[in-house]
């Protein structure tokens, strides 16, 4: 298996992450104002513009002429655009090694503060992990593993919730709920399982729910414009979890670098306290590993949260000689 490590990612800083939070509700996009002149016009601007910010409603809208039997006809319509599905999903993972295989088991919860139930989960996985097998909870639709997912690499790279150091390309494991069931606010489902030889690292789980933007009769150019201003991570809520990420033969220095980079990202996202004893100690230990100093295990490691417990569990599986 050929592994491509994009080491240029190591020089990236997390400045772009400051001010961002997982599940942030405010979206800023570049779109012209819907002026009264455009609102009252019966034509499309030249050059064509389909996405606008409507100052009357304080929301983004699509403005287009619906297609009929003979193409676009009639007057323009104005349709509000929905940007983010307001779920509050969290995913907790437990890890267990079974010989050469690691068993990943997730408990997924939607916090009571969520506005909508989640009806679709998309777990980001390395495309090169061809031996992975995933199962859904009993009576749930089977997990769908994308064969390729050529757009996943870009979507993951744009997400603030995952390290920029990538292995090969990415794809998604799609996890659905029985219709019309969904993960309602304040509820939890346990039982999604994946078996893989790949070692754990932090990655992104996307959650979607509620109603999508409906654009009746919209020409393809409208959908194309919408995709540019509302990419995957702006419509699906992102959260962090640990999942198969590194092939067994991945250099330990690279794995340590990835975890170290991820710690900085987590601090910027407000998920870890940069001044806590746990984080300071962990970063120092990883920096020693990266510097190829003679370091061994440091005990004890005292975690203060569920997230820190999962982080330590992932480190102990991926870097057992150091944790």
Secondary structure, DSSP 8 states (H G I E B T S, - for coil): ----B-GGGGG--SGGGTT--TT--------EE--HHHHH-SS--SS---EEEETTTTEEEEEEEEEETTEEEEEEEEEE--------EEEEEEEEEETTEEEEEEEEEE-TT-SS-B-EEEEEEETT-TT-EEE--TTS---EE-S--TTHHHHHHH-TTS-S--BS-EEEEEEE--TT--B-TTEEEEEEEEEESSEEEEEEEEEE-S-----TT--HHHHHHHHHHS-HHHHSEEEEEEEEEE-TTS-HHHHHHHHHHHHHHHHHTTSS-TTSHHHHHHHHHHHHHHTT------------SHHHHHHHHHHHHHSTTT-
